[in-house]
Amino acid sequence: MGHEAGTRAQGTAQEPTALKRALTTPLLYFFILGDVLGAGVYVLVGQVAADAGGAVWVPLVVALLLALLTAASYAELATKYPRAGGASHYATRAFGPFAGFVAGFCMLAAGIVSVAALARGFGGDYLSAFVTLPVALVAVVFLALLALVNARGIKESTRANVVATVVEVGGLAVVVLLGAWLLLRGDGDLGRLTDLGTPEKGAAAAVLSGSVLAYYSFVGFETSVNVAEETRNPRRSYPRALFGALATAGAVYVLVGLAASAAVPTAQLAGSSGPLLEVVKEAGGVPPKLFSAIALVAVANGALLTGIMSSRLAYGMAKDGLLPGALTKVLPGRRTPWAAIAVTTGLAMLLALTGSVATLASTLVLLLLIVFLLVNTAVLVLRRDPGETDHFRTPVVLPVLGIASCVLLATQIEAAVWLRGLTIVAVGAVLAAISVARRSRRTNEGEEKRAEADASRPG
């Protein structure tokens, strides 16, 4: 397999990209940062506090370190094979088309469900602070508009992301400043920052449980590998943008955790579905509607970036022969994968309209842990393929620890979620078997035709 992978790598390294290389390092940095700093951060702190106690910052730091392990594997593979397809492409190279299809299917399932859930979230309570409209109608219009932005071009999409990310980070900065103001006027409690554990869990168990929840907040960085093919000089830009964005997100999360925990009593924080709004209410001076507006921007930005990922992943899998070739069609002028955008948007609309998103949303992290496990393992397997000599190379210990972190986090996921997740994986496995069989049949037919042609030639 090593020789085969090496041969494929040589061919891929020389082939011209069909997608426009428009992303610079700063645009890619904001792409990743915007995807990580998603809507989840506005509800995450309260959930972590409920599991870990007042020292919310500890699980956030642990989760950042765990995320960096898998990020290092992505950095090596994305710079070694800079093309759309991401985890699916890496798993195909390392383990063959069956594993590649399963990895890609898990990513697609997670991405499409995520976009559908965000679309419904956009039409829910945050929007109702300004206007009341049917959630289904809002979701469909919202997804259609996102598809148009996506199809217009990666550069335009990521420029919109820069603006949205600045708004998101600005909102979180307000929380940090309000927390500091509360402390300065003597209303906060620094003692809560060292309060680790709950009546049900000791300190160690609380850190582990809280870290699983906090890990959710860092999910999103993996989507960026699907735009590596559209990045200028990805071997230089990608590691800088990836690690820089994760470090920034980690710093922002820790500061928000410190501010929220010091400003608001732990029980109040844990019992709120809008924990950052509790900080605003405690401090005063900032209209609550402001955070509704910021949350809407965060939701829209997360949906746009996840929609970009899903369409590029479908495009990349189609280029690998794992999905129908029609998905490789691109707009002549814009050179964006319009067919993949249309199909993934249509599926997201279907999910948003059926209302089944809530039952699938809890499987997102499990699906991604399966993908992360394949990616961390693929790094080790593909070390036999030298690839490009100037690609980023992570120390061997990091993907090994990354594998261990995936297993550790998976053990904390509930049995009901496992059942739903494994059902989705089983569907992917069946489709993968069908895809592999078709490819094998086409290959055999091609070899037979070549043999017949050779036999018919005069000696």
Disulfide bonds with the S-S distance in Angstrom:
none
